[in-house]
Amino acid sequence: MATVTAGYTLPANTKLTRANFNLATVPGVSIDANEVTNASVEGAGLHRDSQVFVDATLGSDGSGVRESTSLPFQTIAAAITASASGDTIIIYPGTYTEDLTAKAGVDIHLIAGVIIVGSITVDTAAAVILSGFGHIDNTGGNALIISNASADVNCYLPLLESNDDSAVDMSAGTLALYNVRCVTKGTNQPAIVKDGGTLTLYSGSLTATGTGDGITAATAQTVTFVGVVETNKTLNANITQNTTGGLVLDQEANAAFWEVNSLKFRTDVQVFSGSGSPEGGTTAAVGSIYLRSNGAGGSSFYVKETGAGNTGWAAYGQNGGADVTTFANSDATPDVSGAYYCETGTAADTITDFDGADIYTSQEIVVVSKAAITYDVTGAGLVGGSTDIVTASGEATRWLYDGTNWILQGASIAAVNYNT
């Protein structure tokens, strides 16, 4: 039987076994599929990554052997010590009361029926995968701790639980939780503490008690949600949600039931919410909607009508429940934020511009004079020829904002009833 060495090409019909091929003992050997003709592989004898087995009932730390199913270790800690980078530790059903520190490049797989009464700390600069159907239930501390800036942890376990602390404590690194339930039973404890690093939740849930938050942070932190994440507590004020097709389903009493920055449909049309006007600040597809939390009548509901960037938003609605925005007397630059139908004051006046914190490109207004009103179109602000527009009571003008000036669209000399 041929023995594989570095640079050796296997002849046809060579049988591969651990006796002649082992990446752990022959570093640098690689096999190209085109170089192996009619080769056969003996059972599970050919692995790129090796496995270390743990059995709480049948295992022994004294006689446990790496890569041996018949000689498993009794504790997970012993298996981690014996493992090498690239290994996967396979844990058989049982209860393991251990506080563990992960090893660089060593994955941990919990078969259904495994309960780790303790914690797993990842303080190493390497990728680690926690997988399987077992779970971690710590009676005295966090279930999962991420503390290394270069740690990259992917967790697929169904449950991370703590009886007296947060389920997850993260101060650095990268952590992705895939459909994981993070539960704390500790009084007034959060489900997750995030004081650093990059955290992404792919579905799953957060359960906290008392005044504890779903996720808390001492300083401003961003968390990404993908899919639907359910929480019985709101997120701490320091947490900013980055929703990538994700929703936070908030079930806390007196809290928003659905908490989300935006809803995106398959057509790229979105529904946004926030404070301030979206014009110039919110990029969206035509047809998108923006709900403004601090708007007033006529400036709380916006529709994206033109363009692919962050301009082209138009405000709709009534002005505080009334039909008309009424200008004050002696106001040369009246506020028309979110307005459409307007009327002047009852005293003769000259208007030189229309102003407002929330005027937007393509905004259109109709203004009805309630006295002798002169519109100064010869300076900056209002554009409508070389002669001032003079209107009498009951006459109307129509204006369009181009982003810089208000352009006169038309003027009537007959009384207008714009409420019909």
Beta strands, then each sheet from edge to edge (+ up, - down):
strand 1: 15-16
strand 2: 40-41
strand 3: 51-54
strand 4: 88-91
strand 5: 94-96
strand 6: 99-101
strand 7: 107-110
strand 8: 114-116
strand 9: 119-122
strand 10: 127-132
strand 11: 135-138
strand 12: 144-146
strand 13: 152-155
strand 14: 159-162
strand 15: 168-170
strand 16: 174-178
strand 17: 181-184
strand 18: 192-194
strand 19: 198-202
strand 20: 205-207
strand 21: 215-216
strand 22: 221-231
strand 23: 239-250
strand 24: 258-259
strand 25: 262-264
strand 26: 270-274
strand 27: 289-292
strand 28: 301-304
strand 29: 313-316
strand 30: 325-326
strand 31: 341-343
strand 32: 349-351
strand 33: 364-368
strand 34: 373-375
strand 35: 382-383
strand 36: 389-391
strand 37: 396-401
strand 38: 406-412
sheet 1: 1+ 2+
sheet 2: 3+ 4+ 7+ 10+ 13+ 16+ 19+ 22+ 20+ 17+ 14+ 11+ 8+ 5+
sheet 3: 3+ 4+ 7+ 10+ 13+ 16+ 19+ 22+ 23+ 24-
sheet 4: 6+ 9+ 12+ 15+ 18+ 21+
sheet 5: 25+ 26- 27- 28+ 29-
sheet 6: 30+ 31+ 33+ 37- 38+ 35+
sheet 7: 32+ 34+ 36-
end
